[in-house]
Amino acid sequence: MPSPLDKTRKRHNSNKAGMLAAARRLFGEYRFQDTTTRMIAKEEPSWR
């Protein structure tokens, strides 16, 4: 049975999927410790 996170990842147009994708990109660029929620929100405008 797919987890709620797996279901979200399959819905590419959802806000949560966009937020997760933006977070993943920023974690790769700035590392997890240096990434803020404001940075993620700025990267993914639909989350605001």
N, CA, C and O atoms as a GROMACS GRO file, in nm:
protein
  192
    1MET      N    1   0.084  -0.118   0.000
    1MET     CA    2   0.000   0.000   0.000
    1MET      C    3   0.090   0.125   0.000
    1MET      O    4   0.180   0.136   0.083
    2PRO      N    5   0.065   0.218  -0.092
    2PRO     CA    6   0.149   0.339  -0.097
    2PRO      C    7   0.126   0.429   0.025
    2PRO      O    8   0.014   0.441   0.076
    3SER      N    9   0.233   0.491   0.068
    3SER     CA   10   0.224   0.583   0.182
    3SER      C   11   0.164   0.716   0.137
    3SER      O   12   0.159   0.743   0.017
    4PRO      N   13   0.119   0.800   0.229
    4PRO     CA   14   0.068   0.932   0.192
    4PRO      C   15   0.172   1.015   0.115
    4PRO      O   16   0.137   1.090   0.025
    5LEU      N   17   0.300   1.000   0.152
    5LEU     CA   18   0.405   1.074   0.081
    5LEU      C   19   0.417   1.026  -0.063
    5LEU      O   20   0.434   1.107  -0.154
    6ASP      N   21   0.408   0.895  -0.086
    6ASP     CA   22   0.414   0.842  -0.222
    6ASP      C   23   0.297   0.893  -0.306
    6ASP      O   24   0.314   0.926  -0.423
    7LYS      N   25   0.179   0.900  -0.245
    7LYS     CA   26   0.062   0.952  -0.317
    7LYS      C   27   0.082   1.098  -0.355
    7LYS      O   28   0.044   1.140  -0.465
    8THR      N   29   0.141   1.176  -0.266
    8THR     CA   30   0.166   1.317  -0.293
    8THR      C   31   0.265   1.334  -0.406
    8THR      O   32   0.247   1.420  -0.493
    9ARG      N   33   0.369   1.254  -0.406
    9ARG     CA   34   0.471   1.263  -0.511
    9ARG      C   35   0.412   1.234  -0.648
    9ARG      O   36   0.458   1.289  -0.749
   10LYS      N   37   0.312   1.147  -0.654
   10LYS     CA   38   0.251   1.114  -0.783
   10LYS      C   39   0.165   1.227  -0.836
   10LYS      O   40   0.147   1.238  -0.957
   11ARG      N   41   0.110   1.310  -0.748
   11ARG     CA   42   0.029   1.425  -0.790
   11ARG      C   43   0.122   1.544  -0.811
   11ARG      O   44   0.143   1.622  -0.718
   12HIS      N   45   0.176   1.558  -0.930
   12HIS     CA   46   0.277   1.661  -0.957
   12HIS      C   47   0.223   1.803  -0.945
   12HIS      O   48   0.300   1.896  -0.925
   13ASN      N   49   0.094   1.820  -0.958
   13ASN     CA   50   0.038   1.955  -0.953
   13ASN      C   51  -0.004   1.997  -0.813
   13ASN      O   52  -0.056   2.107  -0.796
   14SER      N   53   0.017   1.913  -0.712
   14SER     CA   54  -0.024   1.951  -0.577
   14SER      C   55   0.076   2.048  -0.514
   14SER      O   56   0.194   2.048  -0.549
   15ASN      N   57   0.028   2.129  -0.422
   15ASN     CA   58   0.115   2.224  -0.352
   15ASN      C   59   0.223   2.152  -0.273
   15ASN      O   60   0.338   2.195  -0.270
   16LYS      N   61   0.184   2.044  -0.209
   16LYS     CA   62   0.280   1.970  -0.127
   16LYS      C   63   0.392   1.910  -0.214
   16LYS      O   64   0.508   1.911  -0.175
   17ALA      N   65   0.356   1.859  -0.330
   17ALA     CA   66   0.456   1.803  -0.421
   17ALA      C   67   0.553   1.912  -0.467
   17ALA      O   68   0.673   1.889  -0.477
   18GLY      N   69   0.501   2.031  -0.496
   18GLY     CA   70   0.586   2.143  -0.536
   18GLY      C   71   0.678   2.186  -0.424
   18GLY      O   72   0.795   2.217  -0.446
   19MET      N   73   0.625   2.188  -0.302
   19MET     CA   74   0.705   2.226  -0.186
   19MET      C   75   0.817   2.124  -0.164
   19MET      O   76   0.931   2.162  -0.136
   20LEU      N   77   0.785   1.995  -0.174
   20LEU     CA   78   0.886   1.892  -0.156
   20LEU      C   79   0.994   1.899  -0.263
   20LEU      O   80   1.113   1.880  -0.234
   21ALA      N   81   0.955   1.926  -0.387
   21ALA     CA   82   1.052   1.938  -0.495
   21ALA      C   83   1.145   2.057  -0.472
   21ALA      O   84   1.266   2.047  -0.492
   22ALA      N   85   1.087   2.170  -0.431
   22ALA     CA   86   1.168   2.288  -0.403
   22ALA      C   87   1.264   2.262  -0.287
   22ALA      O   88   1.381   2.300  -0.293
   23ALA      N   89   1.215   2.196  -0.183
   23ALA     CA   90   1.300   2.165  -0.068
   23ALA      C   91   1.414   2.074  -0.110
   23ALA      O   92   1.528   2.095  -0.068
   24ARG      N   93   1.385   1.975  -0.190
   24ARG     CA   94   1.489   1.883  -0.236
   24ARG      C   95   1.598   1.956  -0.314
   24ARG      O   96   1.717   1.931  -0.295
   25ARG      N   97   1.556   2.048  -0.403
   25ARG     CA   98   1.655   2.126  -0.480
   25ARG      C   99   1.742   2.210  -0.387
   25ARG      O  100   1.864   2.214  -0.402
   26LEU      N  101   1.679   2.278  -0.292
   26LEU     CA  102   1.753   2.364  -0.202
   26LEU      C  103   1.842   2.286  -0.107
   26LEU      O  104   1.953   2.330  -0.075
   27PHE      N  105   1.798   2.170  -0.061
   27PHE     CA  106   1.882   2.086   0.026
   27PHE      C  107   2.008   2.045  -0.049
   27PHE      O  108   2.116   2.038   0.010
   28GLY      N  109   1.995   2.018  -0.178
   28GLY     CA  110   2.112   1.982  -0.259
   28GLY      C  111   2.208   2.097  -0.275
   28GLY      O  112   2.330   2.078  -0.279
   29GLU      N  113   2.154   2.217  -0.285
   29GLU     CA  114   2.237   2.335  -0.306
   29GLU      C  115   2.295   2.391  -0.176
   29GLU      O  116   2.413   2.427  -0.172
   30TYR      N  117   2.214   2.399  -0.071
   30TYR     CA  118   2.256   2.466   0.053
   30TYR      C  119   2.272   2.372   0.173
   30TYR      O  120   2.307   2.418   0.282
   31ARG      N  121   2.246   2.244   0.156
   31ARG     CA  122   2.245   2.145   0.265
   31ARG      C  123   2.122   2.164   0.351
   31ARG      O  124   2.064   2.273   0.358
   32PHE      N  125   2.083   2.058   0.417
   32PHE     CA  126   1.962   2.060   0.499
   32PHE      C  127   1.972   2.164   0.611
   32PHE      O  128   1.877   2.239   0.635
   33GLN      N  129   2.085   2.168   0.679
   33GLN     CA  130   2.101   2.256   0.794
   33GLN      C  131   2.093   2.404   0.758
   33GLN      O  132   2.053   2.486   0.840
   34ASP      N  133   2.131   2.438   0.636
   34ASP     CA  134   2.136   2.578   0.595
   34ASP      C  135   2.014   2.623   0.516
   34ASP      O  136   2.008   2.739   0.473
   35THR      N  137   1.918   2.536   0.495
   35THR     CA  138   1.797   2.570   0.419
   35THR      C  139   1.687   2.610   0.517
   35THR      O  140   1.659   2.540   0.613
   36THR      N  141   1.624   2.724   0.490
   36THR     CA  142   1.516   2.773   0.575
   36THR      C  143   1.381   2.752   0.507
   36THR      O  144   1.375   2.734   0.385
   37THR      N  145   1.275   2.756   0.584
   37THR     CA  146   1.142   2.744   0.526
   37THR      C  147   1.110   2.865   0.438
   37THR      O  148   1.035   2.853   0.342
   38ARG      N  149   1.167   2.980   0.471
   38ARG     CA  150   1.147   3.099   0.385
   38ARG      C  151   1.208   3.078   0.248
   38ARG      O  152   1.150   3.120   0.147
   39MET      N  153   1.323   3.014   0.243
   39MET     CA  154   1.388   2.986   0.114
   39MET      C  155   1.300   2.893   0.031
   39MET      O  156   1.285   2.913  -0.089
   40ILE      N  157   1.242   2.792   0.096
   40ILE     CA  158   1.156   2.698   0.026
   40ILE      C  159   1.030   2.770  -0.024
   40ILE      O  160   0.989   2.749  -0.138
   41ALA      N  161   0.971   2.853   0.059
   41ALA     CA  162   0.851   2.928   0.020
   41ALA      C  163   0.880   3.023  -0.097
   41ALA      O  164   0.796   3.040  -0.185
   42LYS      N  165   0.996   3.082  -0.096
   42LYS     CA  166   1.032   3.175  -0.204
   42LYS      C  167   1.052   3.098  -0.335
   42LYS      O  168   1.018   3.148  -0.442
   43GLU      N  169   1.106   2.978  -0.326
   43GLU     CA  170   1.130   2.893  -0.443
   43GLU      C  171   0.999   2.838  -0.500
   43GLU      O  172   0.986   2.821  -0.621
   44GLU      N  173   0.903   2.809  -0.412
   44GLU     CA  174   0.776   2.750  -0.453
   44GLU      C  175   0.661   2.843  -0.417
   44GLU      O  176   0.605   2.832  -0.307
   45PRO      N  177   0.623   2.936  -0.505
   45PRO     CA  178   0.522   3.038  -0.474
   45PRO      C  179   0.384   2.982  -0.444
   45PRO      O  180   0.307   3.048  -0.374
   46SER      N  181   0.349   2.866  -0.492
   46SER     CA  182   0.215   2.813  -0.466
   46SER      C  183   0.196   2.771  -0.322
   46SER      O  184   0.084   2.745  -0.279
   47TRP      N  185   0.305   2.764  -0.244
   47TRP     CA  186   0.297   2.723  -0.106
   47TRP      C  187   0.251   2.836  -0.015
   47TRP      O  188   0.201   2.810   0.094
   48ARG      N  189   0.265   2.960  -0.057
   48ARG     CA  190   0.229   3.075   0.026
   48ARG      C  191   0.082   3.086   0.050
   48ARG      O  192   0.038   3.178   0.118
   0.00000   0.00000   0.00000
